[in-house]
Amino acid sequence: MYAAPCTSCGAQVEFHSAASVMAVCAHCRSTLVRRDLDLEQLGTMAVLAEDRSPFRLRWRGHYRKVGFELIGRLQLRYAQGYWNEWYLRLDDGRLGWLSEGSGLCYLTFERTLKTVLPPIDAFAVGMQARLDGQAFEVTNIERAQCVAAEGELPFLARPGYEAPAVDLRADERFASLDYSETPPRCYLGEVVALESLLDRSAPNPPAMPRRVDARNFKCTACGAPLTVRSGEIHAVGCAHCGTVIDPDSPELAILDRARKALAQPLLPLGAQGRLLGRDYAVIGFLKRTTTIEDVRYGWDEYLLHGEEAGYAWLTCSDGHWSLARATSRQPRTERGNRSELHYLDRRYRHFQRCEAEVEQVIGEFTCQVRIGETVTVDDYVSPPYLLSCERSAQEQSWSLAEYLPAAAVAAAFKPPEPLPEPRGIAPNQPSPHSGSGRFWRAFAGFAVLALLLQIALVARTGQREIWRGSLTVPANAPRGQLQSPPFRLDGERNLAIEQDAGLDNRWLYTDLSLVHQQSGTRIGLGREMSYYHGVDEDGGWSEGERSDRALLTDLPAGDYLLEVEAETEPLPAEAVDRIRLVQDVPVWSNFWLLLGALALFPLAAWWRAARFEGRRWAESDYGGGD
């Protein structure tokens, strides 16, 4: 570490990295340039805007098991607000940057690319780009300005210096192209969660977000009292007249005005509650609309903030609620198929695309929201989750929403009026009939047991042949007869009468009579066989069967005769019907009936689930419904 007195106030200024070029005096805010510790004063740096950043100078954390310390901060302003770039020094000597945005952290290191970078105007949000052979997607294009700095920085940063940049993402990988110099600098790294950076063994515990005193002022349009609680808030919507005000401007400039009567939020601003294990407060209310086939649809969005949880969005559409947060990595497609995405081991299907327009703004927002501004929204569903991509000309962002029952929202925030009952089916609403899989698993188990039982029963059958004979209908004769010799049947056994006539473009009808000799009881049945074939303009065809099988059950034991009378077409060729009697044959019909009965339960569950999904997807871009 190097130290030297400030040339303005005499306070000690420390340099913790030999690569640091400038530092800002913590006492008088003078900007000091290092001339190998002969410090030169360039002016006074602007005061940093207060925000809810969880970081501060000298904050210690760790990245991939290597400790680091934040030694400088650059605060930049863009069209929608501020963001911070923290300069860090790792314990192994490496220097990098840690930035914050959309509730995520981005840790990068400067890299020299082989790829020749095009001008910044050649990039567009959503386009694909390759950096040294690695594929990225452009997610943000900004032309920011430096407004303040503190600590050490590796370059000279004066207030107002331009910092145009392009951000790119691919899975958890992140790249930032800094066009403030020529050639542009490239910083490569990844998206990381704040929790993964915490160093539990660090002597100084991580700073919690600052609690900033509220600032009161009056609405520029109607004079109603307004409150803004943090320098991180860059737009305030008046609940009385709908005017949107820029709290950062000295004259409280009006960003936009309401264009229709205001709708009051279901959850009052300032309400506090706990959702999915995190504490939040409602600080902003946004109403958005979209027009589909000349019909206008609307939904509500509530900006939430928690001291430990950060920012999140609570959305309400037709009484259905979801809690959304920015994604930690970029969803990926399979072979460029944008109708299906994969994120954190789940598959998401594209549901719809729409142009979302801001219609009303009330409360505090971290960006300068304007009434009438639009973004393109693509929604992908994997209930209970909804993956959304919002895209404008400057930025593309992803968020992951989880479905919440209205009762959970009401229990958390305790609204003054009952929340409306949900209407229809939400894109990410869990299906109450999604458990049909357990019915199919139960069916498979019972089917296996039934099959084993059937195999055991088949193994016990005797399949004893009782008699075999043939009935011949002479050529050009229409009829023939046959009587079998006596045979004996055992009781409680079935009897199969099998016939095979070998028909060729012919039919044969047989009248079968089984006669019990002791009682004279006669059991009669008629059977018909036919088989025809030929060739037509569509090719060869055939119909019918040459053979037949009849099954008789519950026959009493005793001696029997089989009498057969046959009738057919009188053709030049004789007809021969080969007949075979077999007792105690296996029967499979009961097995199939049992399987059919067992399948009713999973089929009913599947039908209900399919009907629910059909109603869900009828509201998508692919449903074709109302």
C-alpha positions as a printed NumPy array, in Angstrom:
array([[  0.   ,   0.   ,   0.   ],
       [  1.176,   3.547,  -0.831],
       [  0.116,   6.697,   0.986],
       [  0.613,  10.434,   0.428],
       [ -0.999,  13.63 ,   1.776],
       [ -3.844,  15.213,  -0.169],
       [ -2.595,  18.369,  -1.912],
       [ -5.829,  20.141,  -1.01 ],
       [ -6.599,  19.289,   2.639],
       [ -3.551,  17.32 ,   3.79 ],
       [ -5.491,  14.158,   4.688],
       [ -3.74 ,  10.897,   3.942],
       [ -4.687,   9.358,   0.588],
       [ -3.994,   5.652,   0.228],
       [ -3.279,   3.606,  -2.925],
       [ -3.855,  -0.096,  -2.383],
       [ -2.909,  -1.068,  -5.928],
       [  0.198,  -0.104,  -7.851],
       [ -1.99 ,   0.025, -10.984],
       [ -4.226,   2.79 ,  -9.605],
       [ -3.815,   6.08 , -11.486],
       [ -6.144,   8.334,  -9.508],
       [ -7.866,   8.488,  -6.149],
       [-10.57 ,  10.649,  -4.601],
       [ -9.827,  12.133,  -1.188],
       [-12.404,  10.866,   1.272],
       [-12.323,  14.177,   3.199],
       [-12.473,  16.958,   0.637],
       [-13.533,  14.999,  -2.517],
       [-10.492,  16.3  ,  -4.447],
       [ -9.479,  14.259,  -7.491],
       [ -5.802,  13.344,  -7.177],
       [ -3.605,  11.936,  -9.945],
       [ -0.628,   9.881,  -8.899],
       [  2.747,  10.998, -10.241],
       [  4.474,   8.26 ,  -8.339],
       [  3.149,   9.665,  -5.124],
       [  3.67 ,  13.288,  -6.074],
       [ -0.093,  13.853,  -6.168],
       [ -1.562,  16.41 ,  -8.539],
       [ -4.963,  17.891,  -7.779],
       [ -7.335,  18.115, -10.75 ],
       [-10.493,  19.351,  -9.111],
       [-13.336,  18.312,  -6.859],
       [-15.316,  15.16 ,  -7.585],
       [-19.113,  15.336,  -7.289],
       [-20.741,  13.766,  -4.252],
       [-21.937,  10.233,  -4.835],
       [-25.692,   9.741,  -5.077],
       [-26.909,   7.704,  -2.127],
       [-28.315,   4.325,  -3.042],
       [-29.123,   0.93 ,  -1.588],
       [-25.895,  -0.707,  -2.752],
       [-24.817,  -3.562,  -0.453],
       [-21.146,  -2.637,  -1.125],
       [-18.802,   0.057,   0.2  ],
       [-15.108,   0.856,   0.007],
       [-12.885,  -1.673,   1.753],
       [-15.676,  -4.263,   1.511],
       [-14.142,  -7.732,   1.464],
       [-15.529, -10.751,  -0.308],
       [-14.308, -13.8  ,  -2.149],
       [-14.562, -15.069,  -5.71 ],
       [-13.8  , -18.69 ,  -6.513],
       [-12.063, -19.151,  -3.16 ],
       [ -9.861, -16.051,  -3.656],
       [-10.433, -13.055,  -1.389],
       [-10.824,  -9.553,  -2.764],
       [-11.31 ,  -5.989,  -1.563],
       [-13.204,  -3.106,  -3.16 ],
       [-10.764,  -0.203,  -3.549],
       [-12.665,   2.217,  -5.798],
       [-16.067,   3.097,  -7.196],
       [-17.22 ,   4.763, -10.378],
       [-20.836,   5.975, -10.411],
       [-22.365,   6.341, -13.878],
       [-25.614,   7.83 , -15.017],
       [-27.603,   6.673, -18.04 ],
       [-31.011,   7.568, -19.433],
       [-32.895,   5.525, -16.829],
       [-30.837,   6.166, -13.67 ],
       [-27.513,   5.264, -12.027],
       [-25.318,   2.245, -11.655],
       [-22.059,   1.507,  -9.821],
       [-18.808,   0.047, -11.098],
       [-16.608,  -1.142,  -8.221],
       [-12.856,  -1.506,  -8.753],
       [-11.494,  -4.526,  -6.862],
       [ -8.144,  -6.084,  -6.055],
       [ -7.93 ,  -9.842,  -5.511],
       [ -5.523, -11.317,  -2.998],
       [ -3.634, -13.022,  -5.82 ],
       [ -2.845,  -9.633,  -7.384],
       [ -5.481,  -9.569, -10.13 ],
       [ -7.584,  -6.445, -10.679],
       [-11.189,  -6.516, -11.791],
       [-14.58 ,  -4.806, -11.752],
       [-17.807,  -5.571,  -9.907],
       [-20.973,  -3.912, -11.189],
       [-24.589,  -3.993, -10.055],
       [-27.75 ,  -3.996, -12.094],
       [-31.283,  -5.452, -12.037],
       [-30.604,  -7.062,  -8.691],
       [-27.584,  -8.981, -10.048],
       [-23.801,  -8.682,  -9.738],
       [-21.367,  -8.83 , -12.666],
       [-17.689,  -9.597, -12.003],
       [-15.298,  -9.017, -14.924],
       [-11.602,  -8.794, -15.779],
       [-10.011,  -6.92 , -18.646],
       [ -9.025,  -9.128, -21.581],
       [ -7.2  ,  -8.451, -24.832],
       [ -9.251,  -9.82 , -27.717],
       [ -8.102, -11.229, -31.023],
       [-11.508, -10.279, -32.407],
       [-11.587,  -6.875, -34.086],
       [-14.549,  -5.047, -32.559],
       [-16.861,  -3.083, -34.871],
       [-18.148,   0.439, -34.048],
       [-20.741,   0.613, -31.288],
       [-23.424,   1.54 , -33.825],
       [-22.98 ,  -1.872, -35.448],
       [-24.542,  -3.558, -32.414],
       [-28.255,  -4.03 , -31.8  ],
       [-30.024,  -5.48 , -28.772],
       [-30.794,  -9.164, -29.298],
       [-28.205,  -9.742, -32.032],
       [-25.625, -12.534, -31.8  ],
       [-21.93 , -11.693, -31.538],
       [-18.749, -13.739, -31.173],
       [-15.786, -12.734, -29.022],
       [-12.722, -14.866, -29.691],
       [-14.929, -17.728, -30.867],
       [-17.401, -17.561, -27.959],
       [-21.048, -16.844, -28.769],
       [-22.83 , -14.02 , -26.92 ],
       [-26.112, -12.145, -27.22 ],
       [-26.242,  -8.354, -26.969],
       [-28.394,  -7.382, -23.971],
       [-27.654,  -3.713, -23.377],
       [-26.321,  -0.654, -25.248],
       [-25.824,   2.487, -23.176],
       [-24.124,   5.845, -23.546],
       [-23.524,   6.683, -19.894],
       [-21.658,   9.516, -18.192],
       [-19.454,   9.485, -15.119],
       [-21.057,  11.539, -12.338],
       [-18.919,  10.683,  -9.312],
       [-16.144,   8.461,  -8.03 ],
       [-14.45 ,   7.453,  -4.805],
       [-11.349,   5.526,  -3.836],
       [ -8.835,   4.401,  -6.455],
       [ -9.295,   3.927, -10.194],
       [ -6.928,   2.651, -12.903],
       [ -7.621,   5.628, -15.182],
       [ -8.399,   9.308, -14.929],
       [-12.173,   9.737, -14.533],
       [-13.505,  13.296, -14.581],
       [-17.179,  14.03 , -13.941],
       [-19.059,  14.089, -17.228],
       [-16.704,  11.827, -19.154],
       [-18.577,   9.697, -21.691],
       [-18.698,   5.924, -21.196],
       [-20.549,   4.249, -24.102],
       [-20.693,   0.504, -23.562],
       [-22.191,  -2.72 , -24.945],
       [-23.105,  -5.602, -22.61 ],
       [-23.394,  -9.199, -23.79 ],
       [-24.489, -12.415, -22.05 ],
       [-24.348, -16.167, -22.657],
       [-25.578, -18.516, -19.911],
       [-23.801, -17.225, -16.798],
       [-20.985, -15.629, -18.857],
       [-20.908, -11.842, -19.191],
       [-18.942,  -9.432, -21.384],
       [-18.766,  -5.646, -21.417],
       [-17.234,  -3.603, -24.241],
       [-16.083,  -0.133, -23.154],
       [-16.122,   2.321, -26.088],
       [-14.799,   5.291, -24.094],
       [-11.399,   4.617, -25.67 ],
       [-10.093,   3.59 , -29.084],
       [ -9.703,   0.713, -29.531],
       [-12.461,  -0.293, -27.096],
       [-11.614,  -2.296, -24.013],
       [-13.166,  -5.708, -23.333],
       [-14.058,  -7.053, -19.895],
       [-15.029, -10.731, -19.558],
       [-16.491, -12.481, -16.54 ],
       [-19.739, -13.866, -15.255],
       [-23.   , -13.101, -13.489],
       [-22.747, -13.944,  -9.799],
       [-25.143, -13.894,  -6.868],
       [-24.378, -11.574,  -3.968],
       [-24.535, -14.535,  -1.584],
       [-21.686, -16.268,  -3.431],
       [-19.41 , -13.237,  -2.904],
       [-19.861, -13.012,   0.855],
       [-16.739, -13.879,   2.799],
       [-17.955, -15.175,   6.153],
       [-14.408, -15.164,   7.517],
       [-13.734, -11.521,   6.608],
       [-12.885,  -9.368,   9.657],
       [-15.275,  -6.64 ,   8.469],
       [-18.809,  -7.984,   7.897],
       [-20.471,  -7.045,   4.606],
       [-22.369,  -3.821,   4.672],
       [-26.124,  -4.036,   4.636],
       [-28.037,  -1.682,   2.339],
       [-28.097,   1.845,   3.632],
       [-31.253,   3.209,   5.136],
       [-31.595,   6.636,   3.535],
       [-33.801,   9.286,   5.088],
       [-36.944,  10.101,   3.165],
       [-37.094,  13.393,   1.236],
       [-40.433,  15.173,   1.037],
       [-41.512,  17.499,  -1.767],
       [-44.663,  18.568,  -3.584],
       [-45.962,  17.364,  -6.922],
       [-44.971,  19.863,  -9.603],
       [-48.378,  19.504, -11.284],
       [-50.971,  19.393,  -8.465],
       [-49.038,  20.253,  -5.286],
       [-49.816,  16.953,  -3.529],
       [-47.152,  15.889,  -0.999],
       [-44.733,  13.242,  -2.282],
       [-41.922,  11.279,  -0.68 ],
       [-38.803,   9.722,  -2.17 ],
       [-36.744,   7.555,   0.146],
       [-33.512,   6.908,  -1.72 ],
       [-31.094,   8.404,  -4.204],
       [-31.581,   5.126,  -6.115],
       [-35.111,   6.252,  -7.053],
       [-35.254,   8.132, -10.372],
       [-38.994,   8.478, -10.997],
       [-41.938,   9.201,  -8.692],
       [-45.554,   8.898,  -9.805],
       [-48.15 ,  11.08 ,  -8.095],
       [-51.123,   9.065,  -6.844],
       [-53.401,  12.135,  -7.063],
       [-52.909,  13.38 , -10.609],
       [-50.754,  10.685, -12.24 ],
       [-47.837,  12.988, -13.053],
       [-44.411,  11.306, -13.204],
       [-41.597,  13.443, -11.726],
       [-37.813,  13.252, -11.917],
       [-36.655,  13.644,  -8.262],
       [-33.011,  14.1  ,  -9.351],
       [-33.61 ,  17.363, -11.208],
       [-33.413,  20.577,  -9.13 ],
       [-36.684,  21.847, -10.584],
       [-38.444,  18.444, -10.15 ],
       [-38.995,  18.13 , -13.886],
       [-42.139,  16.41 , -15.127],
       [-41.306,  13.264, -17.074],
       [-44.879,  12.57 , -18.172],
       [-48.534,  13.012, -17.263],
       [-51.426,  10.589, -16.883],
       [-53.621,  10.35 , -19.961],
       [-56.73 ,   8.847, -18.336],
       [-58.357,   8.377, -14.961],
       [-56.135,   6.695, -12.388],
       [-56.784,   3.158, -11.194],
       [-55.952,   2.68 ,  -7.546],
       [-53.599,  -0.185,  -6.669],
       [-54.986,  -3.223,  -4.864],
       [-51.941,  -3.2  ,  -2.568],
       [-51.324,   0.194,  -0.918],
       [-47.89 ,   1.758,  -1.308],
       [-45.818,   1.204,   1.799],
       [-47.486,  -2.112,   2.636],
       [-45.014,  -4.644,   3.988],
       [-45.146,  -8.409,   3.836],
       [-43.213, -11.633,   3.449],
       [-43.285, -13.622,   0.194],
       [-41.366, -16.833,  -0.52 ],
       [-39.279, -16.39 ,   2.612],
       [-38.249, -12.749,   1.956],
       [-39.462,  -9.461,   3.427],
       [-40.641,  -6.78 ,   1.006],
       [-42.277,  -3.363,   0.963],
       [-44.459,  -2.069,  -1.887],
       [-42.814,   1.114,  -3.223],
       [-44.236,   1.502,  -6.738],
       [-47.298,   0.656,  -8.838],
       [-47.317,   0.353, -12.62 ],
       [-50.232,  -0.421, -14.951],
       [-49.41 ,  -1.858, -18.358],
       [-51.602,  -2.687, -21.332],
       [-51.341,  -4.458, -24.647],
       [-53.616,  -4.662, -27.674],
       [-54.255,  -8.046, -29.316],
       [-56.652,  -8.295, -32.264],
       [-58.087,  -4.852, -31.443],
       [-58.844,  -5.877, -27.847],
       [-56.991,  -4.052, -25.052],
       [-55.795,  -6.074, -22.057],
       [-54.237,  -4.707, -18.878],
       [-52.316,  -5.917, -15.85 ],
       [-50.701,  -4.439, -12.738],
       [-47.058,  -4.506, -11.645],
       [-45.862,  -3.632,  -8.134],
       [-42.222,  -2.759,  -7.467],
       [-41.096,  -4.37 ,  -4.203],
       [-37.97 ,  -3.728,  -2.192],
       [-36.455,  -5.556,   0.752],
       [-33.395,  -4.482,   2.708],
       [-31.904,  -7.968,   2.257],
       [-33.938,  -9.262,  -0.697],
       [-33.338,  -6.313,  -3.047],
       [-35.838,  -5.469,  -5.792],
       [-38.578,  -7.672,  -7.22 ],
       [-41.793,  -7.278,  -9.201],
       [-45.208,  -8.55 ,  -8.099],
       [-47.592,  -8.811, -11.047],
       [-51.371,  -9.236, -11.107],
       [-53.373, -10.173, -14.204],
       [-57.041, -11.194, -13.993],
       [-56.589, -11.9  , -10.281],
       [-53.541, -14.149, -10.81 ],
       [-50.313, -13.15 ,  -8.999],
       [-46.639, -13.876,  -9.692],
       [-43.379, -12.743,  -8.067],
       [-40.592, -11.96 , -10.578],
       [-36.851, -11.362, -10.167],
       [-34.02 , -10.873, -12.666],
       [-32.419, -14.115, -13.879],
       [-28.903, -15.025, -12.821],
       [-27.983, -16.403, -16.236],
       [-29.049, -16.203, -19.847],
       [-31.624, -18.811, -20.954],
       [-30.414, -20.987, -23.807],
       [-32.108, -22.332, -26.902],
       [-31.745, -25.75 , -28.516],
       [-30.313, -25.404, -32.023],
       [-31.699, -21.885, -32.384],
       [-35.316, -22.898, -31.73 ],
       [-36.712, -19.768, -30.055],
       [-40.061, -21.445, -29.311],
       [-38.384, -23.469, -26.548],
       [-35.866, -22.38 , -23.919],
       [-33.912, -24.149, -21.2  ],
       [-33.164, -22.443, -17.902],
       [-31.874, -24.08 , -14.695],
       [-32.717, -27.606, -15.916],
       [-36.308, -26.745, -16.859],
       [-37.839, -26.57 , -20.316],
       [-39.935, -23.488, -21.138],
       [-42.324, -23.204, -24.094],
       [-43.055, -19.9  , -25.786],
       [-46.511, -18.688, -24.785],
       [-47.   , -15.285, -26.347],
       [-45.41 , -12.076, -27.624],
       [-46.913,  -8.647, -27.11 ],
       [-46.085,  -4.952, -27.06 ],
       [-46.465,  -3.794, -23.442],
       [-47.229,  -0.09 , -22.917],
       [-47.01 ,   1.836, -19.633],
       [-50.387,   3.392, -18.908],
       [-50.072,   4.588, -15.308],
       [-47.299,   5.188, -12.739],
       [-47.662,   5.68 ,  -8.974],
       [-44.884,   5.66 ,  -6.393],
       [-41.108,   5.218,  -6.635],
       [-39.11 ,   3.555,  -9.397],
       [-35.418,   2.87 ,  -9.924],
       [-35.567,   3.957, -13.564],
       [-37.234,   6.858, -15.333],
       [-40.515,   5.232, -16.292],
       [-42.56 ,   7.191, -18.81 ],
       [-46.219,   6.833, -19.656],
       [-46.615,   5.502, -23.177],
       [-43.191,   3.819, -23.408],
       [-43.347,   0.318, -24.876],
       [-41.251,  -2.812, -24.802],
       [-41.581,  -6.128, -26.624],
       [-42.344,  -8.941, -24.19 ],
       [-41.881, -12.662, -24.874],
       [-43.276, -15.053, -22.257],
       [-42.193, -18.679, -21.851],
       [-43.991, -21.007, -19.438],
       [-43.116, -24.005, -17.325],
       [-45.737, -23.879, -14.536],
       [-45.468, -22.574, -11.864],
       [-42.714, -20.47 , -13.517],
       [-42.891, -17.809, -16.208],
       [-39.709, -16.732, -18.003],
       [-40.058, -13.279, -19.569],
       [-37.829, -11.332, -21.934],
       [-38.369,  -7.572, -22.206],
       [-36.638,  -5.928, -25.151],
       [-36.261,  -2.31 , -26.167],
       [-33.837,  -0.609, -28.543],
       [-31.329,  -0.116, -25.687],
       [-31.786,  -3.102, -23.419],
       [-32.844,  -6.732, -23.153],
       [-33.578,  -8.221, -19.752],
       [-34.821, -11.584, -18.479],
       [-36.885, -12.242, -15.374],
       [-38.239, -15.397, -13.759],
       [-41.686, -15.248, -12.119],
       [-43.231, -17.789,  -9.785],
       [-47.014, -18.169,  -9.459],
       [-48.511, -17.162,  -6.104],
       [-52.044, -17.881,  -4.854],
       [-54.043, -14.721,  -4.191],
       [-54.489, -15.9  ,  -0.607],
       [-50.698, -15.847,  -0.083],
       [-50.487, -12.24 ,  -1.352],
       [-53.426, -11.179,   0.83 ],
       [-51.899, -12.855,   3.895],
       [-48.56 , -11.13 ,   3.257],
       [-49.676,  -7.525,   2.615],
       [-53.158,  -7.483,   4.232],
       [-54.844,  -5.163,   1.694],
       [-57.763,  -3.034,   2.939],
       [-60.159,  -4.658,   0.448],
       [-60.443,  -8.344,  -0.519],
       [-58.398,  -9.23 ,  -3.594],
       [-60.428, -10.13 ,  -6.714],
       [-61.034, -13.767,  -7.471],
       [-58.838, -15.172, -10.284],
       [-60.503, -15.361, -13.698],
       [-59.571, -17.913, -16.319],
       [-56.209, -19.671, -16.271],
       [-52.874, -17.87 , -15.952],
       [-49.997, -18.838, -18.263],
       [-47.936, -20.159, -15.33 ],
       [-50.767, -21.329, -13.079],
       [-50.052, -24.856, -11.767],
       [-52.56 , -27.414, -12.961],
       [-54.666, -28.98 , -10.188],
       [-54.749, -32.117, -12.349],
       [-51.019, -32.389, -13.005],
       [-50.668, -35.498, -10.812],
       [-51.921, -37.948, -13.451],
       [-48.443, -39.484, -13.502],
       [-49.053, -41.178, -10.159],
       [-52.186, -42.822, -11.604],
       [-50.169, -44.145, -14.534],
       [-47.514, -45.467, -12.161],
       [-50.201, -47.227, -10.115],
       [-51.721, -48.591, -13.327],
       [-48.336, -49.95 , -14.408],
       [-47.914, -51.693, -11.04 ],
       [-51.364, -53.299, -11.132],
       [-50.896, -54.238, -14.796],
       [-47.699, -56.109, -13.954],
       [-49.466, -57.98 , -11.136],
       [-52.382, -58.83 , -13.438],
       [-49.983, -60.064, -16.126],
       [-48.166, -62.31 , -13.65 ],
       [-51.513, -63.732, -12.486],
       [-52.6  , -64.301, -16.092],
       [-49.346, -66.095, -16.891],
       [-49.892, -68.338, -13.864],
       [-53.436, -69.149, -15.012],
       [-52.276, -69.881, -18.565],
       [-49.601, -72.215, -17.221],
       [-52.303, -74.249, -15.435],
       [-54.449, -74.819, -18.56 ],
       [-54.319, -78.312, -20.104],
       [-55.198, -77.416, -23.735],
       [-56.261, -81.06 , -24.343],
       [-57.34 , -81.919, -27.905],
       [-60.665, -83.806, -27.803],
       [-61.35 , -84.476, -31.469],
       [-60.193, -83.469, -34.952],
       [-62.089, -83.943, -38.215],
       [-63.062, -82.47 , -41.591],
       [-66.348, -81.581, -43.27 ],
       [-66.317, -81.581, -47.095],
       [-68.862, -79.78 , -49.267],
       [-68.643, -81.413, -52.701],
       [-67.987, -79.396, -55.848],
       [-71.052, -77.572, -57.178],
       [-72.974, -78.558, -54.014],
       [-74.45 , -75.938, -51.678],
       [-74.453, -78.024, -48.468],
       [-72.573, -80.631, -46.453],
       [-72.967, -82.459, -43.126],
       [-70.765, -84.055, -40.461],
       [-71.277, -85.868, -37.159],
       [-68.377, -86.58 , -34.831],
       [-67.96 , -89.783, -32.868],
       [-68.87 , -89.543, -29.148],
       [-66.313, -87.847, -26.916],
       [-66.169, -87.097, -23.211],
       [-65.751, -83.682, -21.631],
       [-64.587, -82.969, -18.113],
       [-66.674, -80.587, -16.034],
       [-65.66 , -76.99 , -15.181],
       [-63.514, -76.699, -18.279],
       [-64.072, -74.542, -21.359],
       [-64.225, -75.894, -24.906],
       [-62.856, -74.209, -28.036],
       [-64.302, -75.131, -31.47 ],
       [-61.67 , -74.158, -34.061],
       [-62.386, -74.115, -37.806],
       [-60.114, -73.525, -40.796],
       [-61.764, -73.647, -44.23 ],
       [-58.945, -72.226, -46.416],
       [-61.478, -70.09 , -48.325],
       [-60.56 , -68.285, -51.536],
       [-63.127, -65.686, -52.716],
       [-65.846, -67.69 , -50.993],
       [-68.023, -67.818, -47.878],
       [-68.98 , -70.73 , -45.627],
       [-71.669, -70.813, -42.947],
       [-71.696, -73.622, -40.341],
       [-74.494, -74.564, -37.962],
       [-72.86 , -76.27 , -34.957],
       [-74.773, -78.375, -32.426],
       [-73.163, -79.848, -29.33 ],
       [-75.412, -82.653, -27.999],
       [-75.177, -83.984, -24.408],
       [-75.967, -87.68 , -24.818],
       [-77.113, -88.376, -21.241],
       [-79.634, -85.499, -21.044],
       [-80.285, -84.801, -24.694],
       [-79.464, -81.126, -24.164],
       [-78.471, -79.408, -27.374],
       [-76.254, -76.317, -27.559],
       [-76.371, -74.676, -30.969],
       [-74.479, -71.811, -32.542],
       [-73.958, -70.475, -36.041],
       [-70.591, -69.336, -37.39 ],
       [-69.716, -67.699, -40.676],
       [-66.361, -67.404, -42.454],
       [-65.563, -65.539, -45.639],
       [-62.462, -64.4  , -47.424],
       [-62.258, -62.274, -50.581],
       [-59.337, -60.571, -52.306],
       [-58.536, -58.869, -55.598],
       [-56.879, -55.929, -57.347],
       [-58.423, -52.566, -58.232],
       [-57.151, -49.12 , -59.243],
       [-55.809, -48.58 , -55.74 ],
       [-53.868, -51.864, -55.72 ],
       [-54.423, -55.182, -53.993],
       [-57.09 , -55.661, -51.34 ],
       [-58.504, -58.372, -49.098],
       [-61.209, -58.751, -46.464],
       [-62.588, -61.399, -44.133],
       [-61.033, -64.432, -42.392],
       [-60.456, -68.038, -43.501],
       [-60.692, -69.403, -39.943],
       [-62.896, -69.079, -36.859],
       [-62.852, -69.88 , -33.166],
       [-65.834, -70.252, -30.798],
       [-65.464, -70.663, -27.034],
       [-68.028, -72.435, -24.836],
       [-67.887, -72.301, -21.038],
       [-69.64 , -73.908, -18.065],
       [-70.315, -77.18 , -19.881],
       [-71.391, -80.058, -17.62 ],
       [-69.281, -83.221, -17.693],
       [-70.465, -86.102, -19.853],
       [-70.491, -87.663, -23.316],
       [-71.126, -85.426, -26.321],
       [-71.57 , -85.434, -30.083],
       [-70.833, -82.574, -32.475],
       [-73.212, -82.183, -35.419],
       [-72.232, -79.775, -38.188],
       [-74.258, -78.548, -41.149],
       [-72.412, -76.337, -43.657],
       [-73.733, -74.08 , -46.397],
       [-71.726, -72.304, -49.12 ],
       [-71.778, -71.11 , -52.699],
       [-71.982, -73.978, -55.233],
       [-68.652, -73.613, -56.977],
       [-66.581, -76.034, -59.095],
       [-64.115, -76.535, -56.227],
       [-65.071, -78.452, -53.091],
       [-64.943, -76.699, -49.719],
       [-63.141, -78.402, -46.85 ],
       [-63.724, -77.263, -43.256],
       [-61.149, -78.649, -40.823],
       [-62.593, -78.751, -37.324],
       [-60.723, -79.165, -34.028],
       [-62.089, -79.419, -30.464],
       [-59.75 , -78.349, -27.64 ],
       [-60.705, -78.35 , -23.945],
       [-59.235, -76.141, -21.208],
       [-57.727, -73.367, -23.354],
       [-56.291, -70.107, -21.919],
       [-58.628, -67.099, -21.918],
       [-57.177, -63.569, -22.268],
       [-60.396, -61.556, -22.531],
       [-60.74 , -61.143, -18.757],
       [-57.174, -59.88 , -18.582],
       [-57.833, -57.22 , -21.228],
       [-61.097, -56.204, -19.561],
       [-59.257, -55.776, -16.255],
       [-56.564, -53.644, -17.924],
       [-59.254, -51.488, -19.508],
       [-60.955, -50.962, -16.159],
       [-57.663, -50.089, -14.468],
       [-56.822, -47.615, -17.244],
       [-60.012, -45.62 , -16.62 ],
       [-58.49 , -43.805, -13.643],
       [-55.294, -42.518, -15.305],
       [-57.19 , -41.772, -18.524],
       [-59.712, -39.674, -16.598],
       [-56.877, -37.807, -14.843],
       [-55.08 , -37.298, -18.158],
       [-58.254, -36.006, -19.801],
       [-58.816, -33.454, -17.023],
       [-55.179, -32.327, -17.199],
       [-55.318, -32.094, -21.003],
       [-58.542, -30.085, -20.805],
       [-56.928, -27.669, -18.325],
       [-53.866, -27.272, -20.563],
       [-56.108, -26.751, -23.568],
       [-57.829, -23.852, -21.782],
       [-54.427, -22.435, -20.805],
       [-52.97 , -22.549, -24.314],
       [-56.172, -21.229, -25.887],
       [-55.032, -17.837, -24.572],
       [-51.556, -18.124, -26.132],
       [-50.285, -17.181, -29.575],
       [-50.844, -20.797, -30.621],
       [-54.32 , -21.53 , -29.253],
       [-56.579, -19.903, -31.81 ],
       [-59.226, -19.407, -29.103],
       [-60.932, -16.314, -27.743]])
